[in-house]
Amino acid sequence: MSLSFLFLLSVALPFTVAAPASSASCTGTISSLSDVSAAVKCSTVNINAFTVPAGQTFNLPLIDGATVNLLGTVTFGEKEWEGPLFQVSGNSITFNGNGNTFDGQGAFYWDGQGGNGGVTKPAPMMKIKISGTFDNVKVLNSPSRVFSVSNPAKLTISKVTVDNSAGDAPNSKSGGKAAGHNTDGFDVSTNNLIIQDSVVMNQDDCIAINKGSDIVFQRNTCSGGHGISIGSISTGATVSGVTISGNTIKNSDQALRIKTKADATSASVSDVTYSGNTATGIRRFGVIIDQSYPSTLGTPGTGVKISAVNFTGSKNTVAVNSSAKRVEVNCGKGACTGTWDWSALSVTGGSAGEIVNFNGIQNFSQ
């Protein structure tokens, strides 16, 4: 066979074949749980208003780089079970809530006990396991804890509203107490996270940072709950590189709190910076650092080392109620270390608390 013939054959019969279009280029639409398995194969996922059947998780295992658009209210059916109600996972995700709502129908569950007994409540309501962005979402009436965040890489959560304010009132099951309980806004055990420009109205911690590093909580509003918390810190947990700045805390038990378990060991909290936070209507403690959890100002443990807790930059202004303590620091012997700069902290109202087993706080008096 001549070379010229082979050349002509190769021109006439090319061996390159165009690849079929990837399914990732499609748009998936979810109007019921039966739509999920097909929709999550697409690069764009649109969620219409629908009701998730009671006792089932709305689970979105997304492809990398996917965009999600919430286009209506997602309501969760009522059932006593452990949950979660919603879970999303994936890398480099763009989640656009467009101001729409996940409704947990918390009134069905609320009994004033939260996770301490009574009705079994789905907790958390929202499990977030994505990197990327999660924006402009409203969560209404969670049964118990709201967000659990465990992002695989950098995640920014912005313009989220948690509205559990209806749980402030007692109901027929709560014995005169607020019906909502243990309604933590954000439970965080992760690294490389920003939560910003959000509102939490609840009956527990606005945020509870339980472990992790490189965490920023900024320009948020916390109302009605237990304020901004680091902890409770358990055995082996490390928290470092936390910035809490420009937040507003209103009508809460505490403004700013670090709590470590009395029996915890091999754990640490370090490099925490508070800047430009404002608190009013604080019922119990303006600032409290307590190593005796679950007791409050009990016998402190020594197994969690706390260092470099600073109030610097813009002034932190805290106003407490007349029956509250301004600042309480309850360290185990030798457990709080180094020099802490509190020059940008002003606490007014109430009465002075105690600083126990630590003399490293500088540029502050109460």
N, C-alpha and C positions, 0 to 999 in steps of 0.2 A: 504494500500500500504506500503510495507516494506521500511525501510530506505535504505537498500542496493540497492533496485530497483531505488529509487530516485537518489542515488549517480551515478549509472550507466547511468541514463537518462541524468544527467547533464554533464557527460563526453562525451556522444555520441552526444548531441545536445547543443553545447556551444551557449550562448546568446550574445557574443561579436561579433560585426560586424565592419569591417574596415571602417573608414570614407572615403568618396570620396575625391579625390584630390581637394584642393582649387583652384579656378580660379586665385587667386593671384599669383600662381606659373608660370603662362603663360607669354609669350612674346607677346605684342601687337605691331602691325606695323601700322603706320599712313602714308598714301600716298594721302589722301584727307580728308576733314572734315567729310565725311561719315564714316570714320574709327574710329573716336575719341571715340564714346560712348562705343564701345567694347574694344578698346585698353586700356583705363584708368582703366579698371577693373583688369589689370595685374600688376605684380610687376616690370616688365621691359617693357619700352615703347620705341620703335625705331621710329624716325621721318625721313622719306625720303624726298628728294626734292619735293616740290609741290607748287602750287600757291593757296593762300586762296582767295576765291571769294570776290570781292569788297563789302564793307559794312557789312562783317561778322567778328566776333571775333573768333580767334583760341583759344579756351578755353580748358585747361587741368585741370580738377578737379581730382587729383591723389589720390590713396590709400596711406595710411601711409607707409613710408619706400620704396617707389617706386624709381627706377632708370630710368632716361630718357637719351637717346642717340640721339643727333641731328646728322644726317648722310648726310645732304645736305642742300642746300639753300632753305629757306622758303620765298617766295615772296608774298607780299600783293597787291591785286588788288586795283586800284585807284578809289576813290569815295569821295565826300565831305560828311563827317559824323563825329560824335563825337568820335567813337572808344570805347574801346581800340582795337588795332589790335591783341594783344596777351595777354593772362592771364593764369597764372599757380598758382595752390593752392595745399596745402597738407602739411603734417608734416613729418619731417625727410627724405626729398627728396634729392637725388643725381642727379643733372642735369649736364650732360656732353655735352658741345657744340661741342667738338672736332674741334674747330677752324672754325666751319661753321657759316652761316650768316642768320640773319633775315633782309630782305630788305624791307624798308618801302616806297620806291619809292618817296622820299620826293620832288623831283623836280616837280612833278605834283602839289604839294600844295604850294610850297614856293612863297611868294609874298612880302617878306620883312616886314610883319605885325605880323607873328606868331599868337598868341592867341588874338591879339588886334583888329582883324577885317579881312576883305577880305574873302578869301576862308575858309570854315569850315574844320578844320584839326583834324584828330584823335589824341586825347591826353588823357592820355599818350599812347605811342606806346606799351610799355611793362609793364604790371602790374604784379608785383612779390609778391605773397602772400604765400610763402613757408618758412619752416625752413629747415635747412640742409646746402647744398652747391649748388652754381650756378656758373659754371666754364667754361672758354674758349669759350665764345660766342662773335660773332661780330654782331653789329647792324649797318646797313648802311642806311644813308639818312632817318632819321625819319621825319615825317611831321611836328612835333612840339616837345613837351617834350618827352624824351626817356623813362626812367625807373621811375616808381612809386613803392616804396618799402614799404610794410607793413607786415613784417614777423610775424607769430604767436609765434615764439620762436627763438632761436639763429640761425642766418643765416650768412654764409660767402660767399661773392661774390668775385671771383678771376679771373684775366686774361680775363677781358671783354674789348673789344674795341668798342667804339662808334665813328664812322667815319661820321661826317656831314661836313667834310671839303669842299665838293663841294658847300655847302651853303654859303661859304664866298664870292663868286662872285655874282654880281648883275645879274638879268635876266630881261626879258621884262616887268615883273609885279612889280618889286621892286623899281622902281624909282631911280635907281642908288645906292641904299643901298644893303648890303648883302641880298641875297634872303632868306637865312635861318634866323629864328628869334624865340626866346623863345624855343630854343632847349636844355633845361636843361638836363645834363647827368643823374644825379640821384636826384630825389625828395624824401626826406626821412622824414617820420613821424612815428617813430617806436622805439623799444628798442632792445638792444642786437644784434647789427649788425656790421660786419666787411666788408669793401670794400677795396680790396688790389690789387696791381700789375696790375692795369688796365690803359687804355688810353682813354681820352675823347678829341675829336676834335670837337668843336661846336661853337655856337654863343650866349651862355648864361652861367648860372652857371654850373661849372663842377659838383658840388654837392650843393644842397640847403637843409640844415637840418632845418626843420620847427618846429618839436617838437620831443621829445624822449630822451632816456638816454642810456648810455653804448654803444656809437657809436665810432668806430675806422675807420679812413680813412687814409690809409698808403701806401707808395711806389707807388703812382699813378702819372700819367702824365696828365696835363691839358693844352690844347693849344687852343688859338684863341678866348676864350669866356670871361667870367666875373670872373674867378677864383673860389676859394673855399669859400662858403658862409654858414653862419648860419643865417637863416631867409629867407624871412622876417617873423618876429615873430608877431603873431596875438593875440588877446584877449584870455586869458586862456591857452595859450601854454607855456609849460615848456621844456627847453633844459638843460640837465645836463650830466656830465660825458662824454665829447667828447675829443677824442685824434686825432689830425691831425699831422701826422709825416712822414718825409721822402719823401714828395711829391715834384714834379717838376711842376712849373707853368710857361708857356711861352706865350709871345705875347698876353697878356690878359688885360682887363680893370683894374682889381684889382688883387692882389695876394691873400690876406686874408681879409675877410669881415664879420662883424656882422651887420645886419640891422634889426631894429625893427620898427614896425608901430607907427607913431606919435600918433594915437588915440587908441592904444592897452591898455588894462588894465588887471590886475590880471595875469600877465605873468612874466617869468623870464628866464635868461640865466646864468648858473653858472658852475664852474669847467670845463673850457675849456683849454686844453694844446696844444700848438704848439711846435713842436720839429723837428729840422733837415730838414725843408722845404727850397727849393731853388726856387727863382723866377727871371726871366729876361724878358726884353722887356715889362715892365708893363706900360700901357698907361696913367692911370688916378691916381690911388692911390696904394701905396705899401700895407699899412694896413689901413683899414677904419672901424671904429665902429660908427654907425650912427643911432640915434634914431628918425629920421625925415621922414622915408620912408612913402609914395613913393617919397617925395622930397629927394634930395641929399644935405646934409649939410644945411637943412632948420631949422625951429623951432622944437626942439626935444620934444618929449613927455616924460612923467614921469611914465607911467603905466607899464613899463617893467623894472624889477630890474636886473642889470647885475653885477655879482661878480666873482672873482677868474678866470680872464682871464690871463693866464700866458704863457710866452715864456721861456721855461726852457729846460734843457738837451742839446742836440746837437744844435749848432748855426743855427738859421734861417737867411738866407741871401737873401735879396730882393734888386734887382737893378731896378730902375724905369727910364723911359725916361725923357728927359730934361724938358718936359712940365708938368710932373706929380708931385703930392704931395707925399712926403714920408709917413707921418702918419697923419691921421685925426681922432680925437676922439670927437664926438659930442653928449654929454650926456645931458639928461634932468636933472634939478636940483634935486640932491639927488637920482637919478636913478642908478648911477654907484657907487658901494660901495666897501669897503675893500681895501686891499693892493694887487696890481698886480705886479708880478715879471717879468720884461721884459729884464732880463740880457742876454738872448740868442737870442736877435733880433738885426740885423744889416741891416739898410736900406740906400742905397746910390743912388746918382743921384737926378735929379729934385730939388725941393725946399721943405723946411719944411712946414708942415701944422700946425693946431692948435689943442690944447687939451682944450675942453670947459667943464666947470662945474665939473671937477674932478681933484684931485691932488694925487690920490693913486697909480699912476704908478711909480715904483721904478727901479733903475739900468738901465735907458735908457735916452738918449737925442738924439735929431735930429738936 
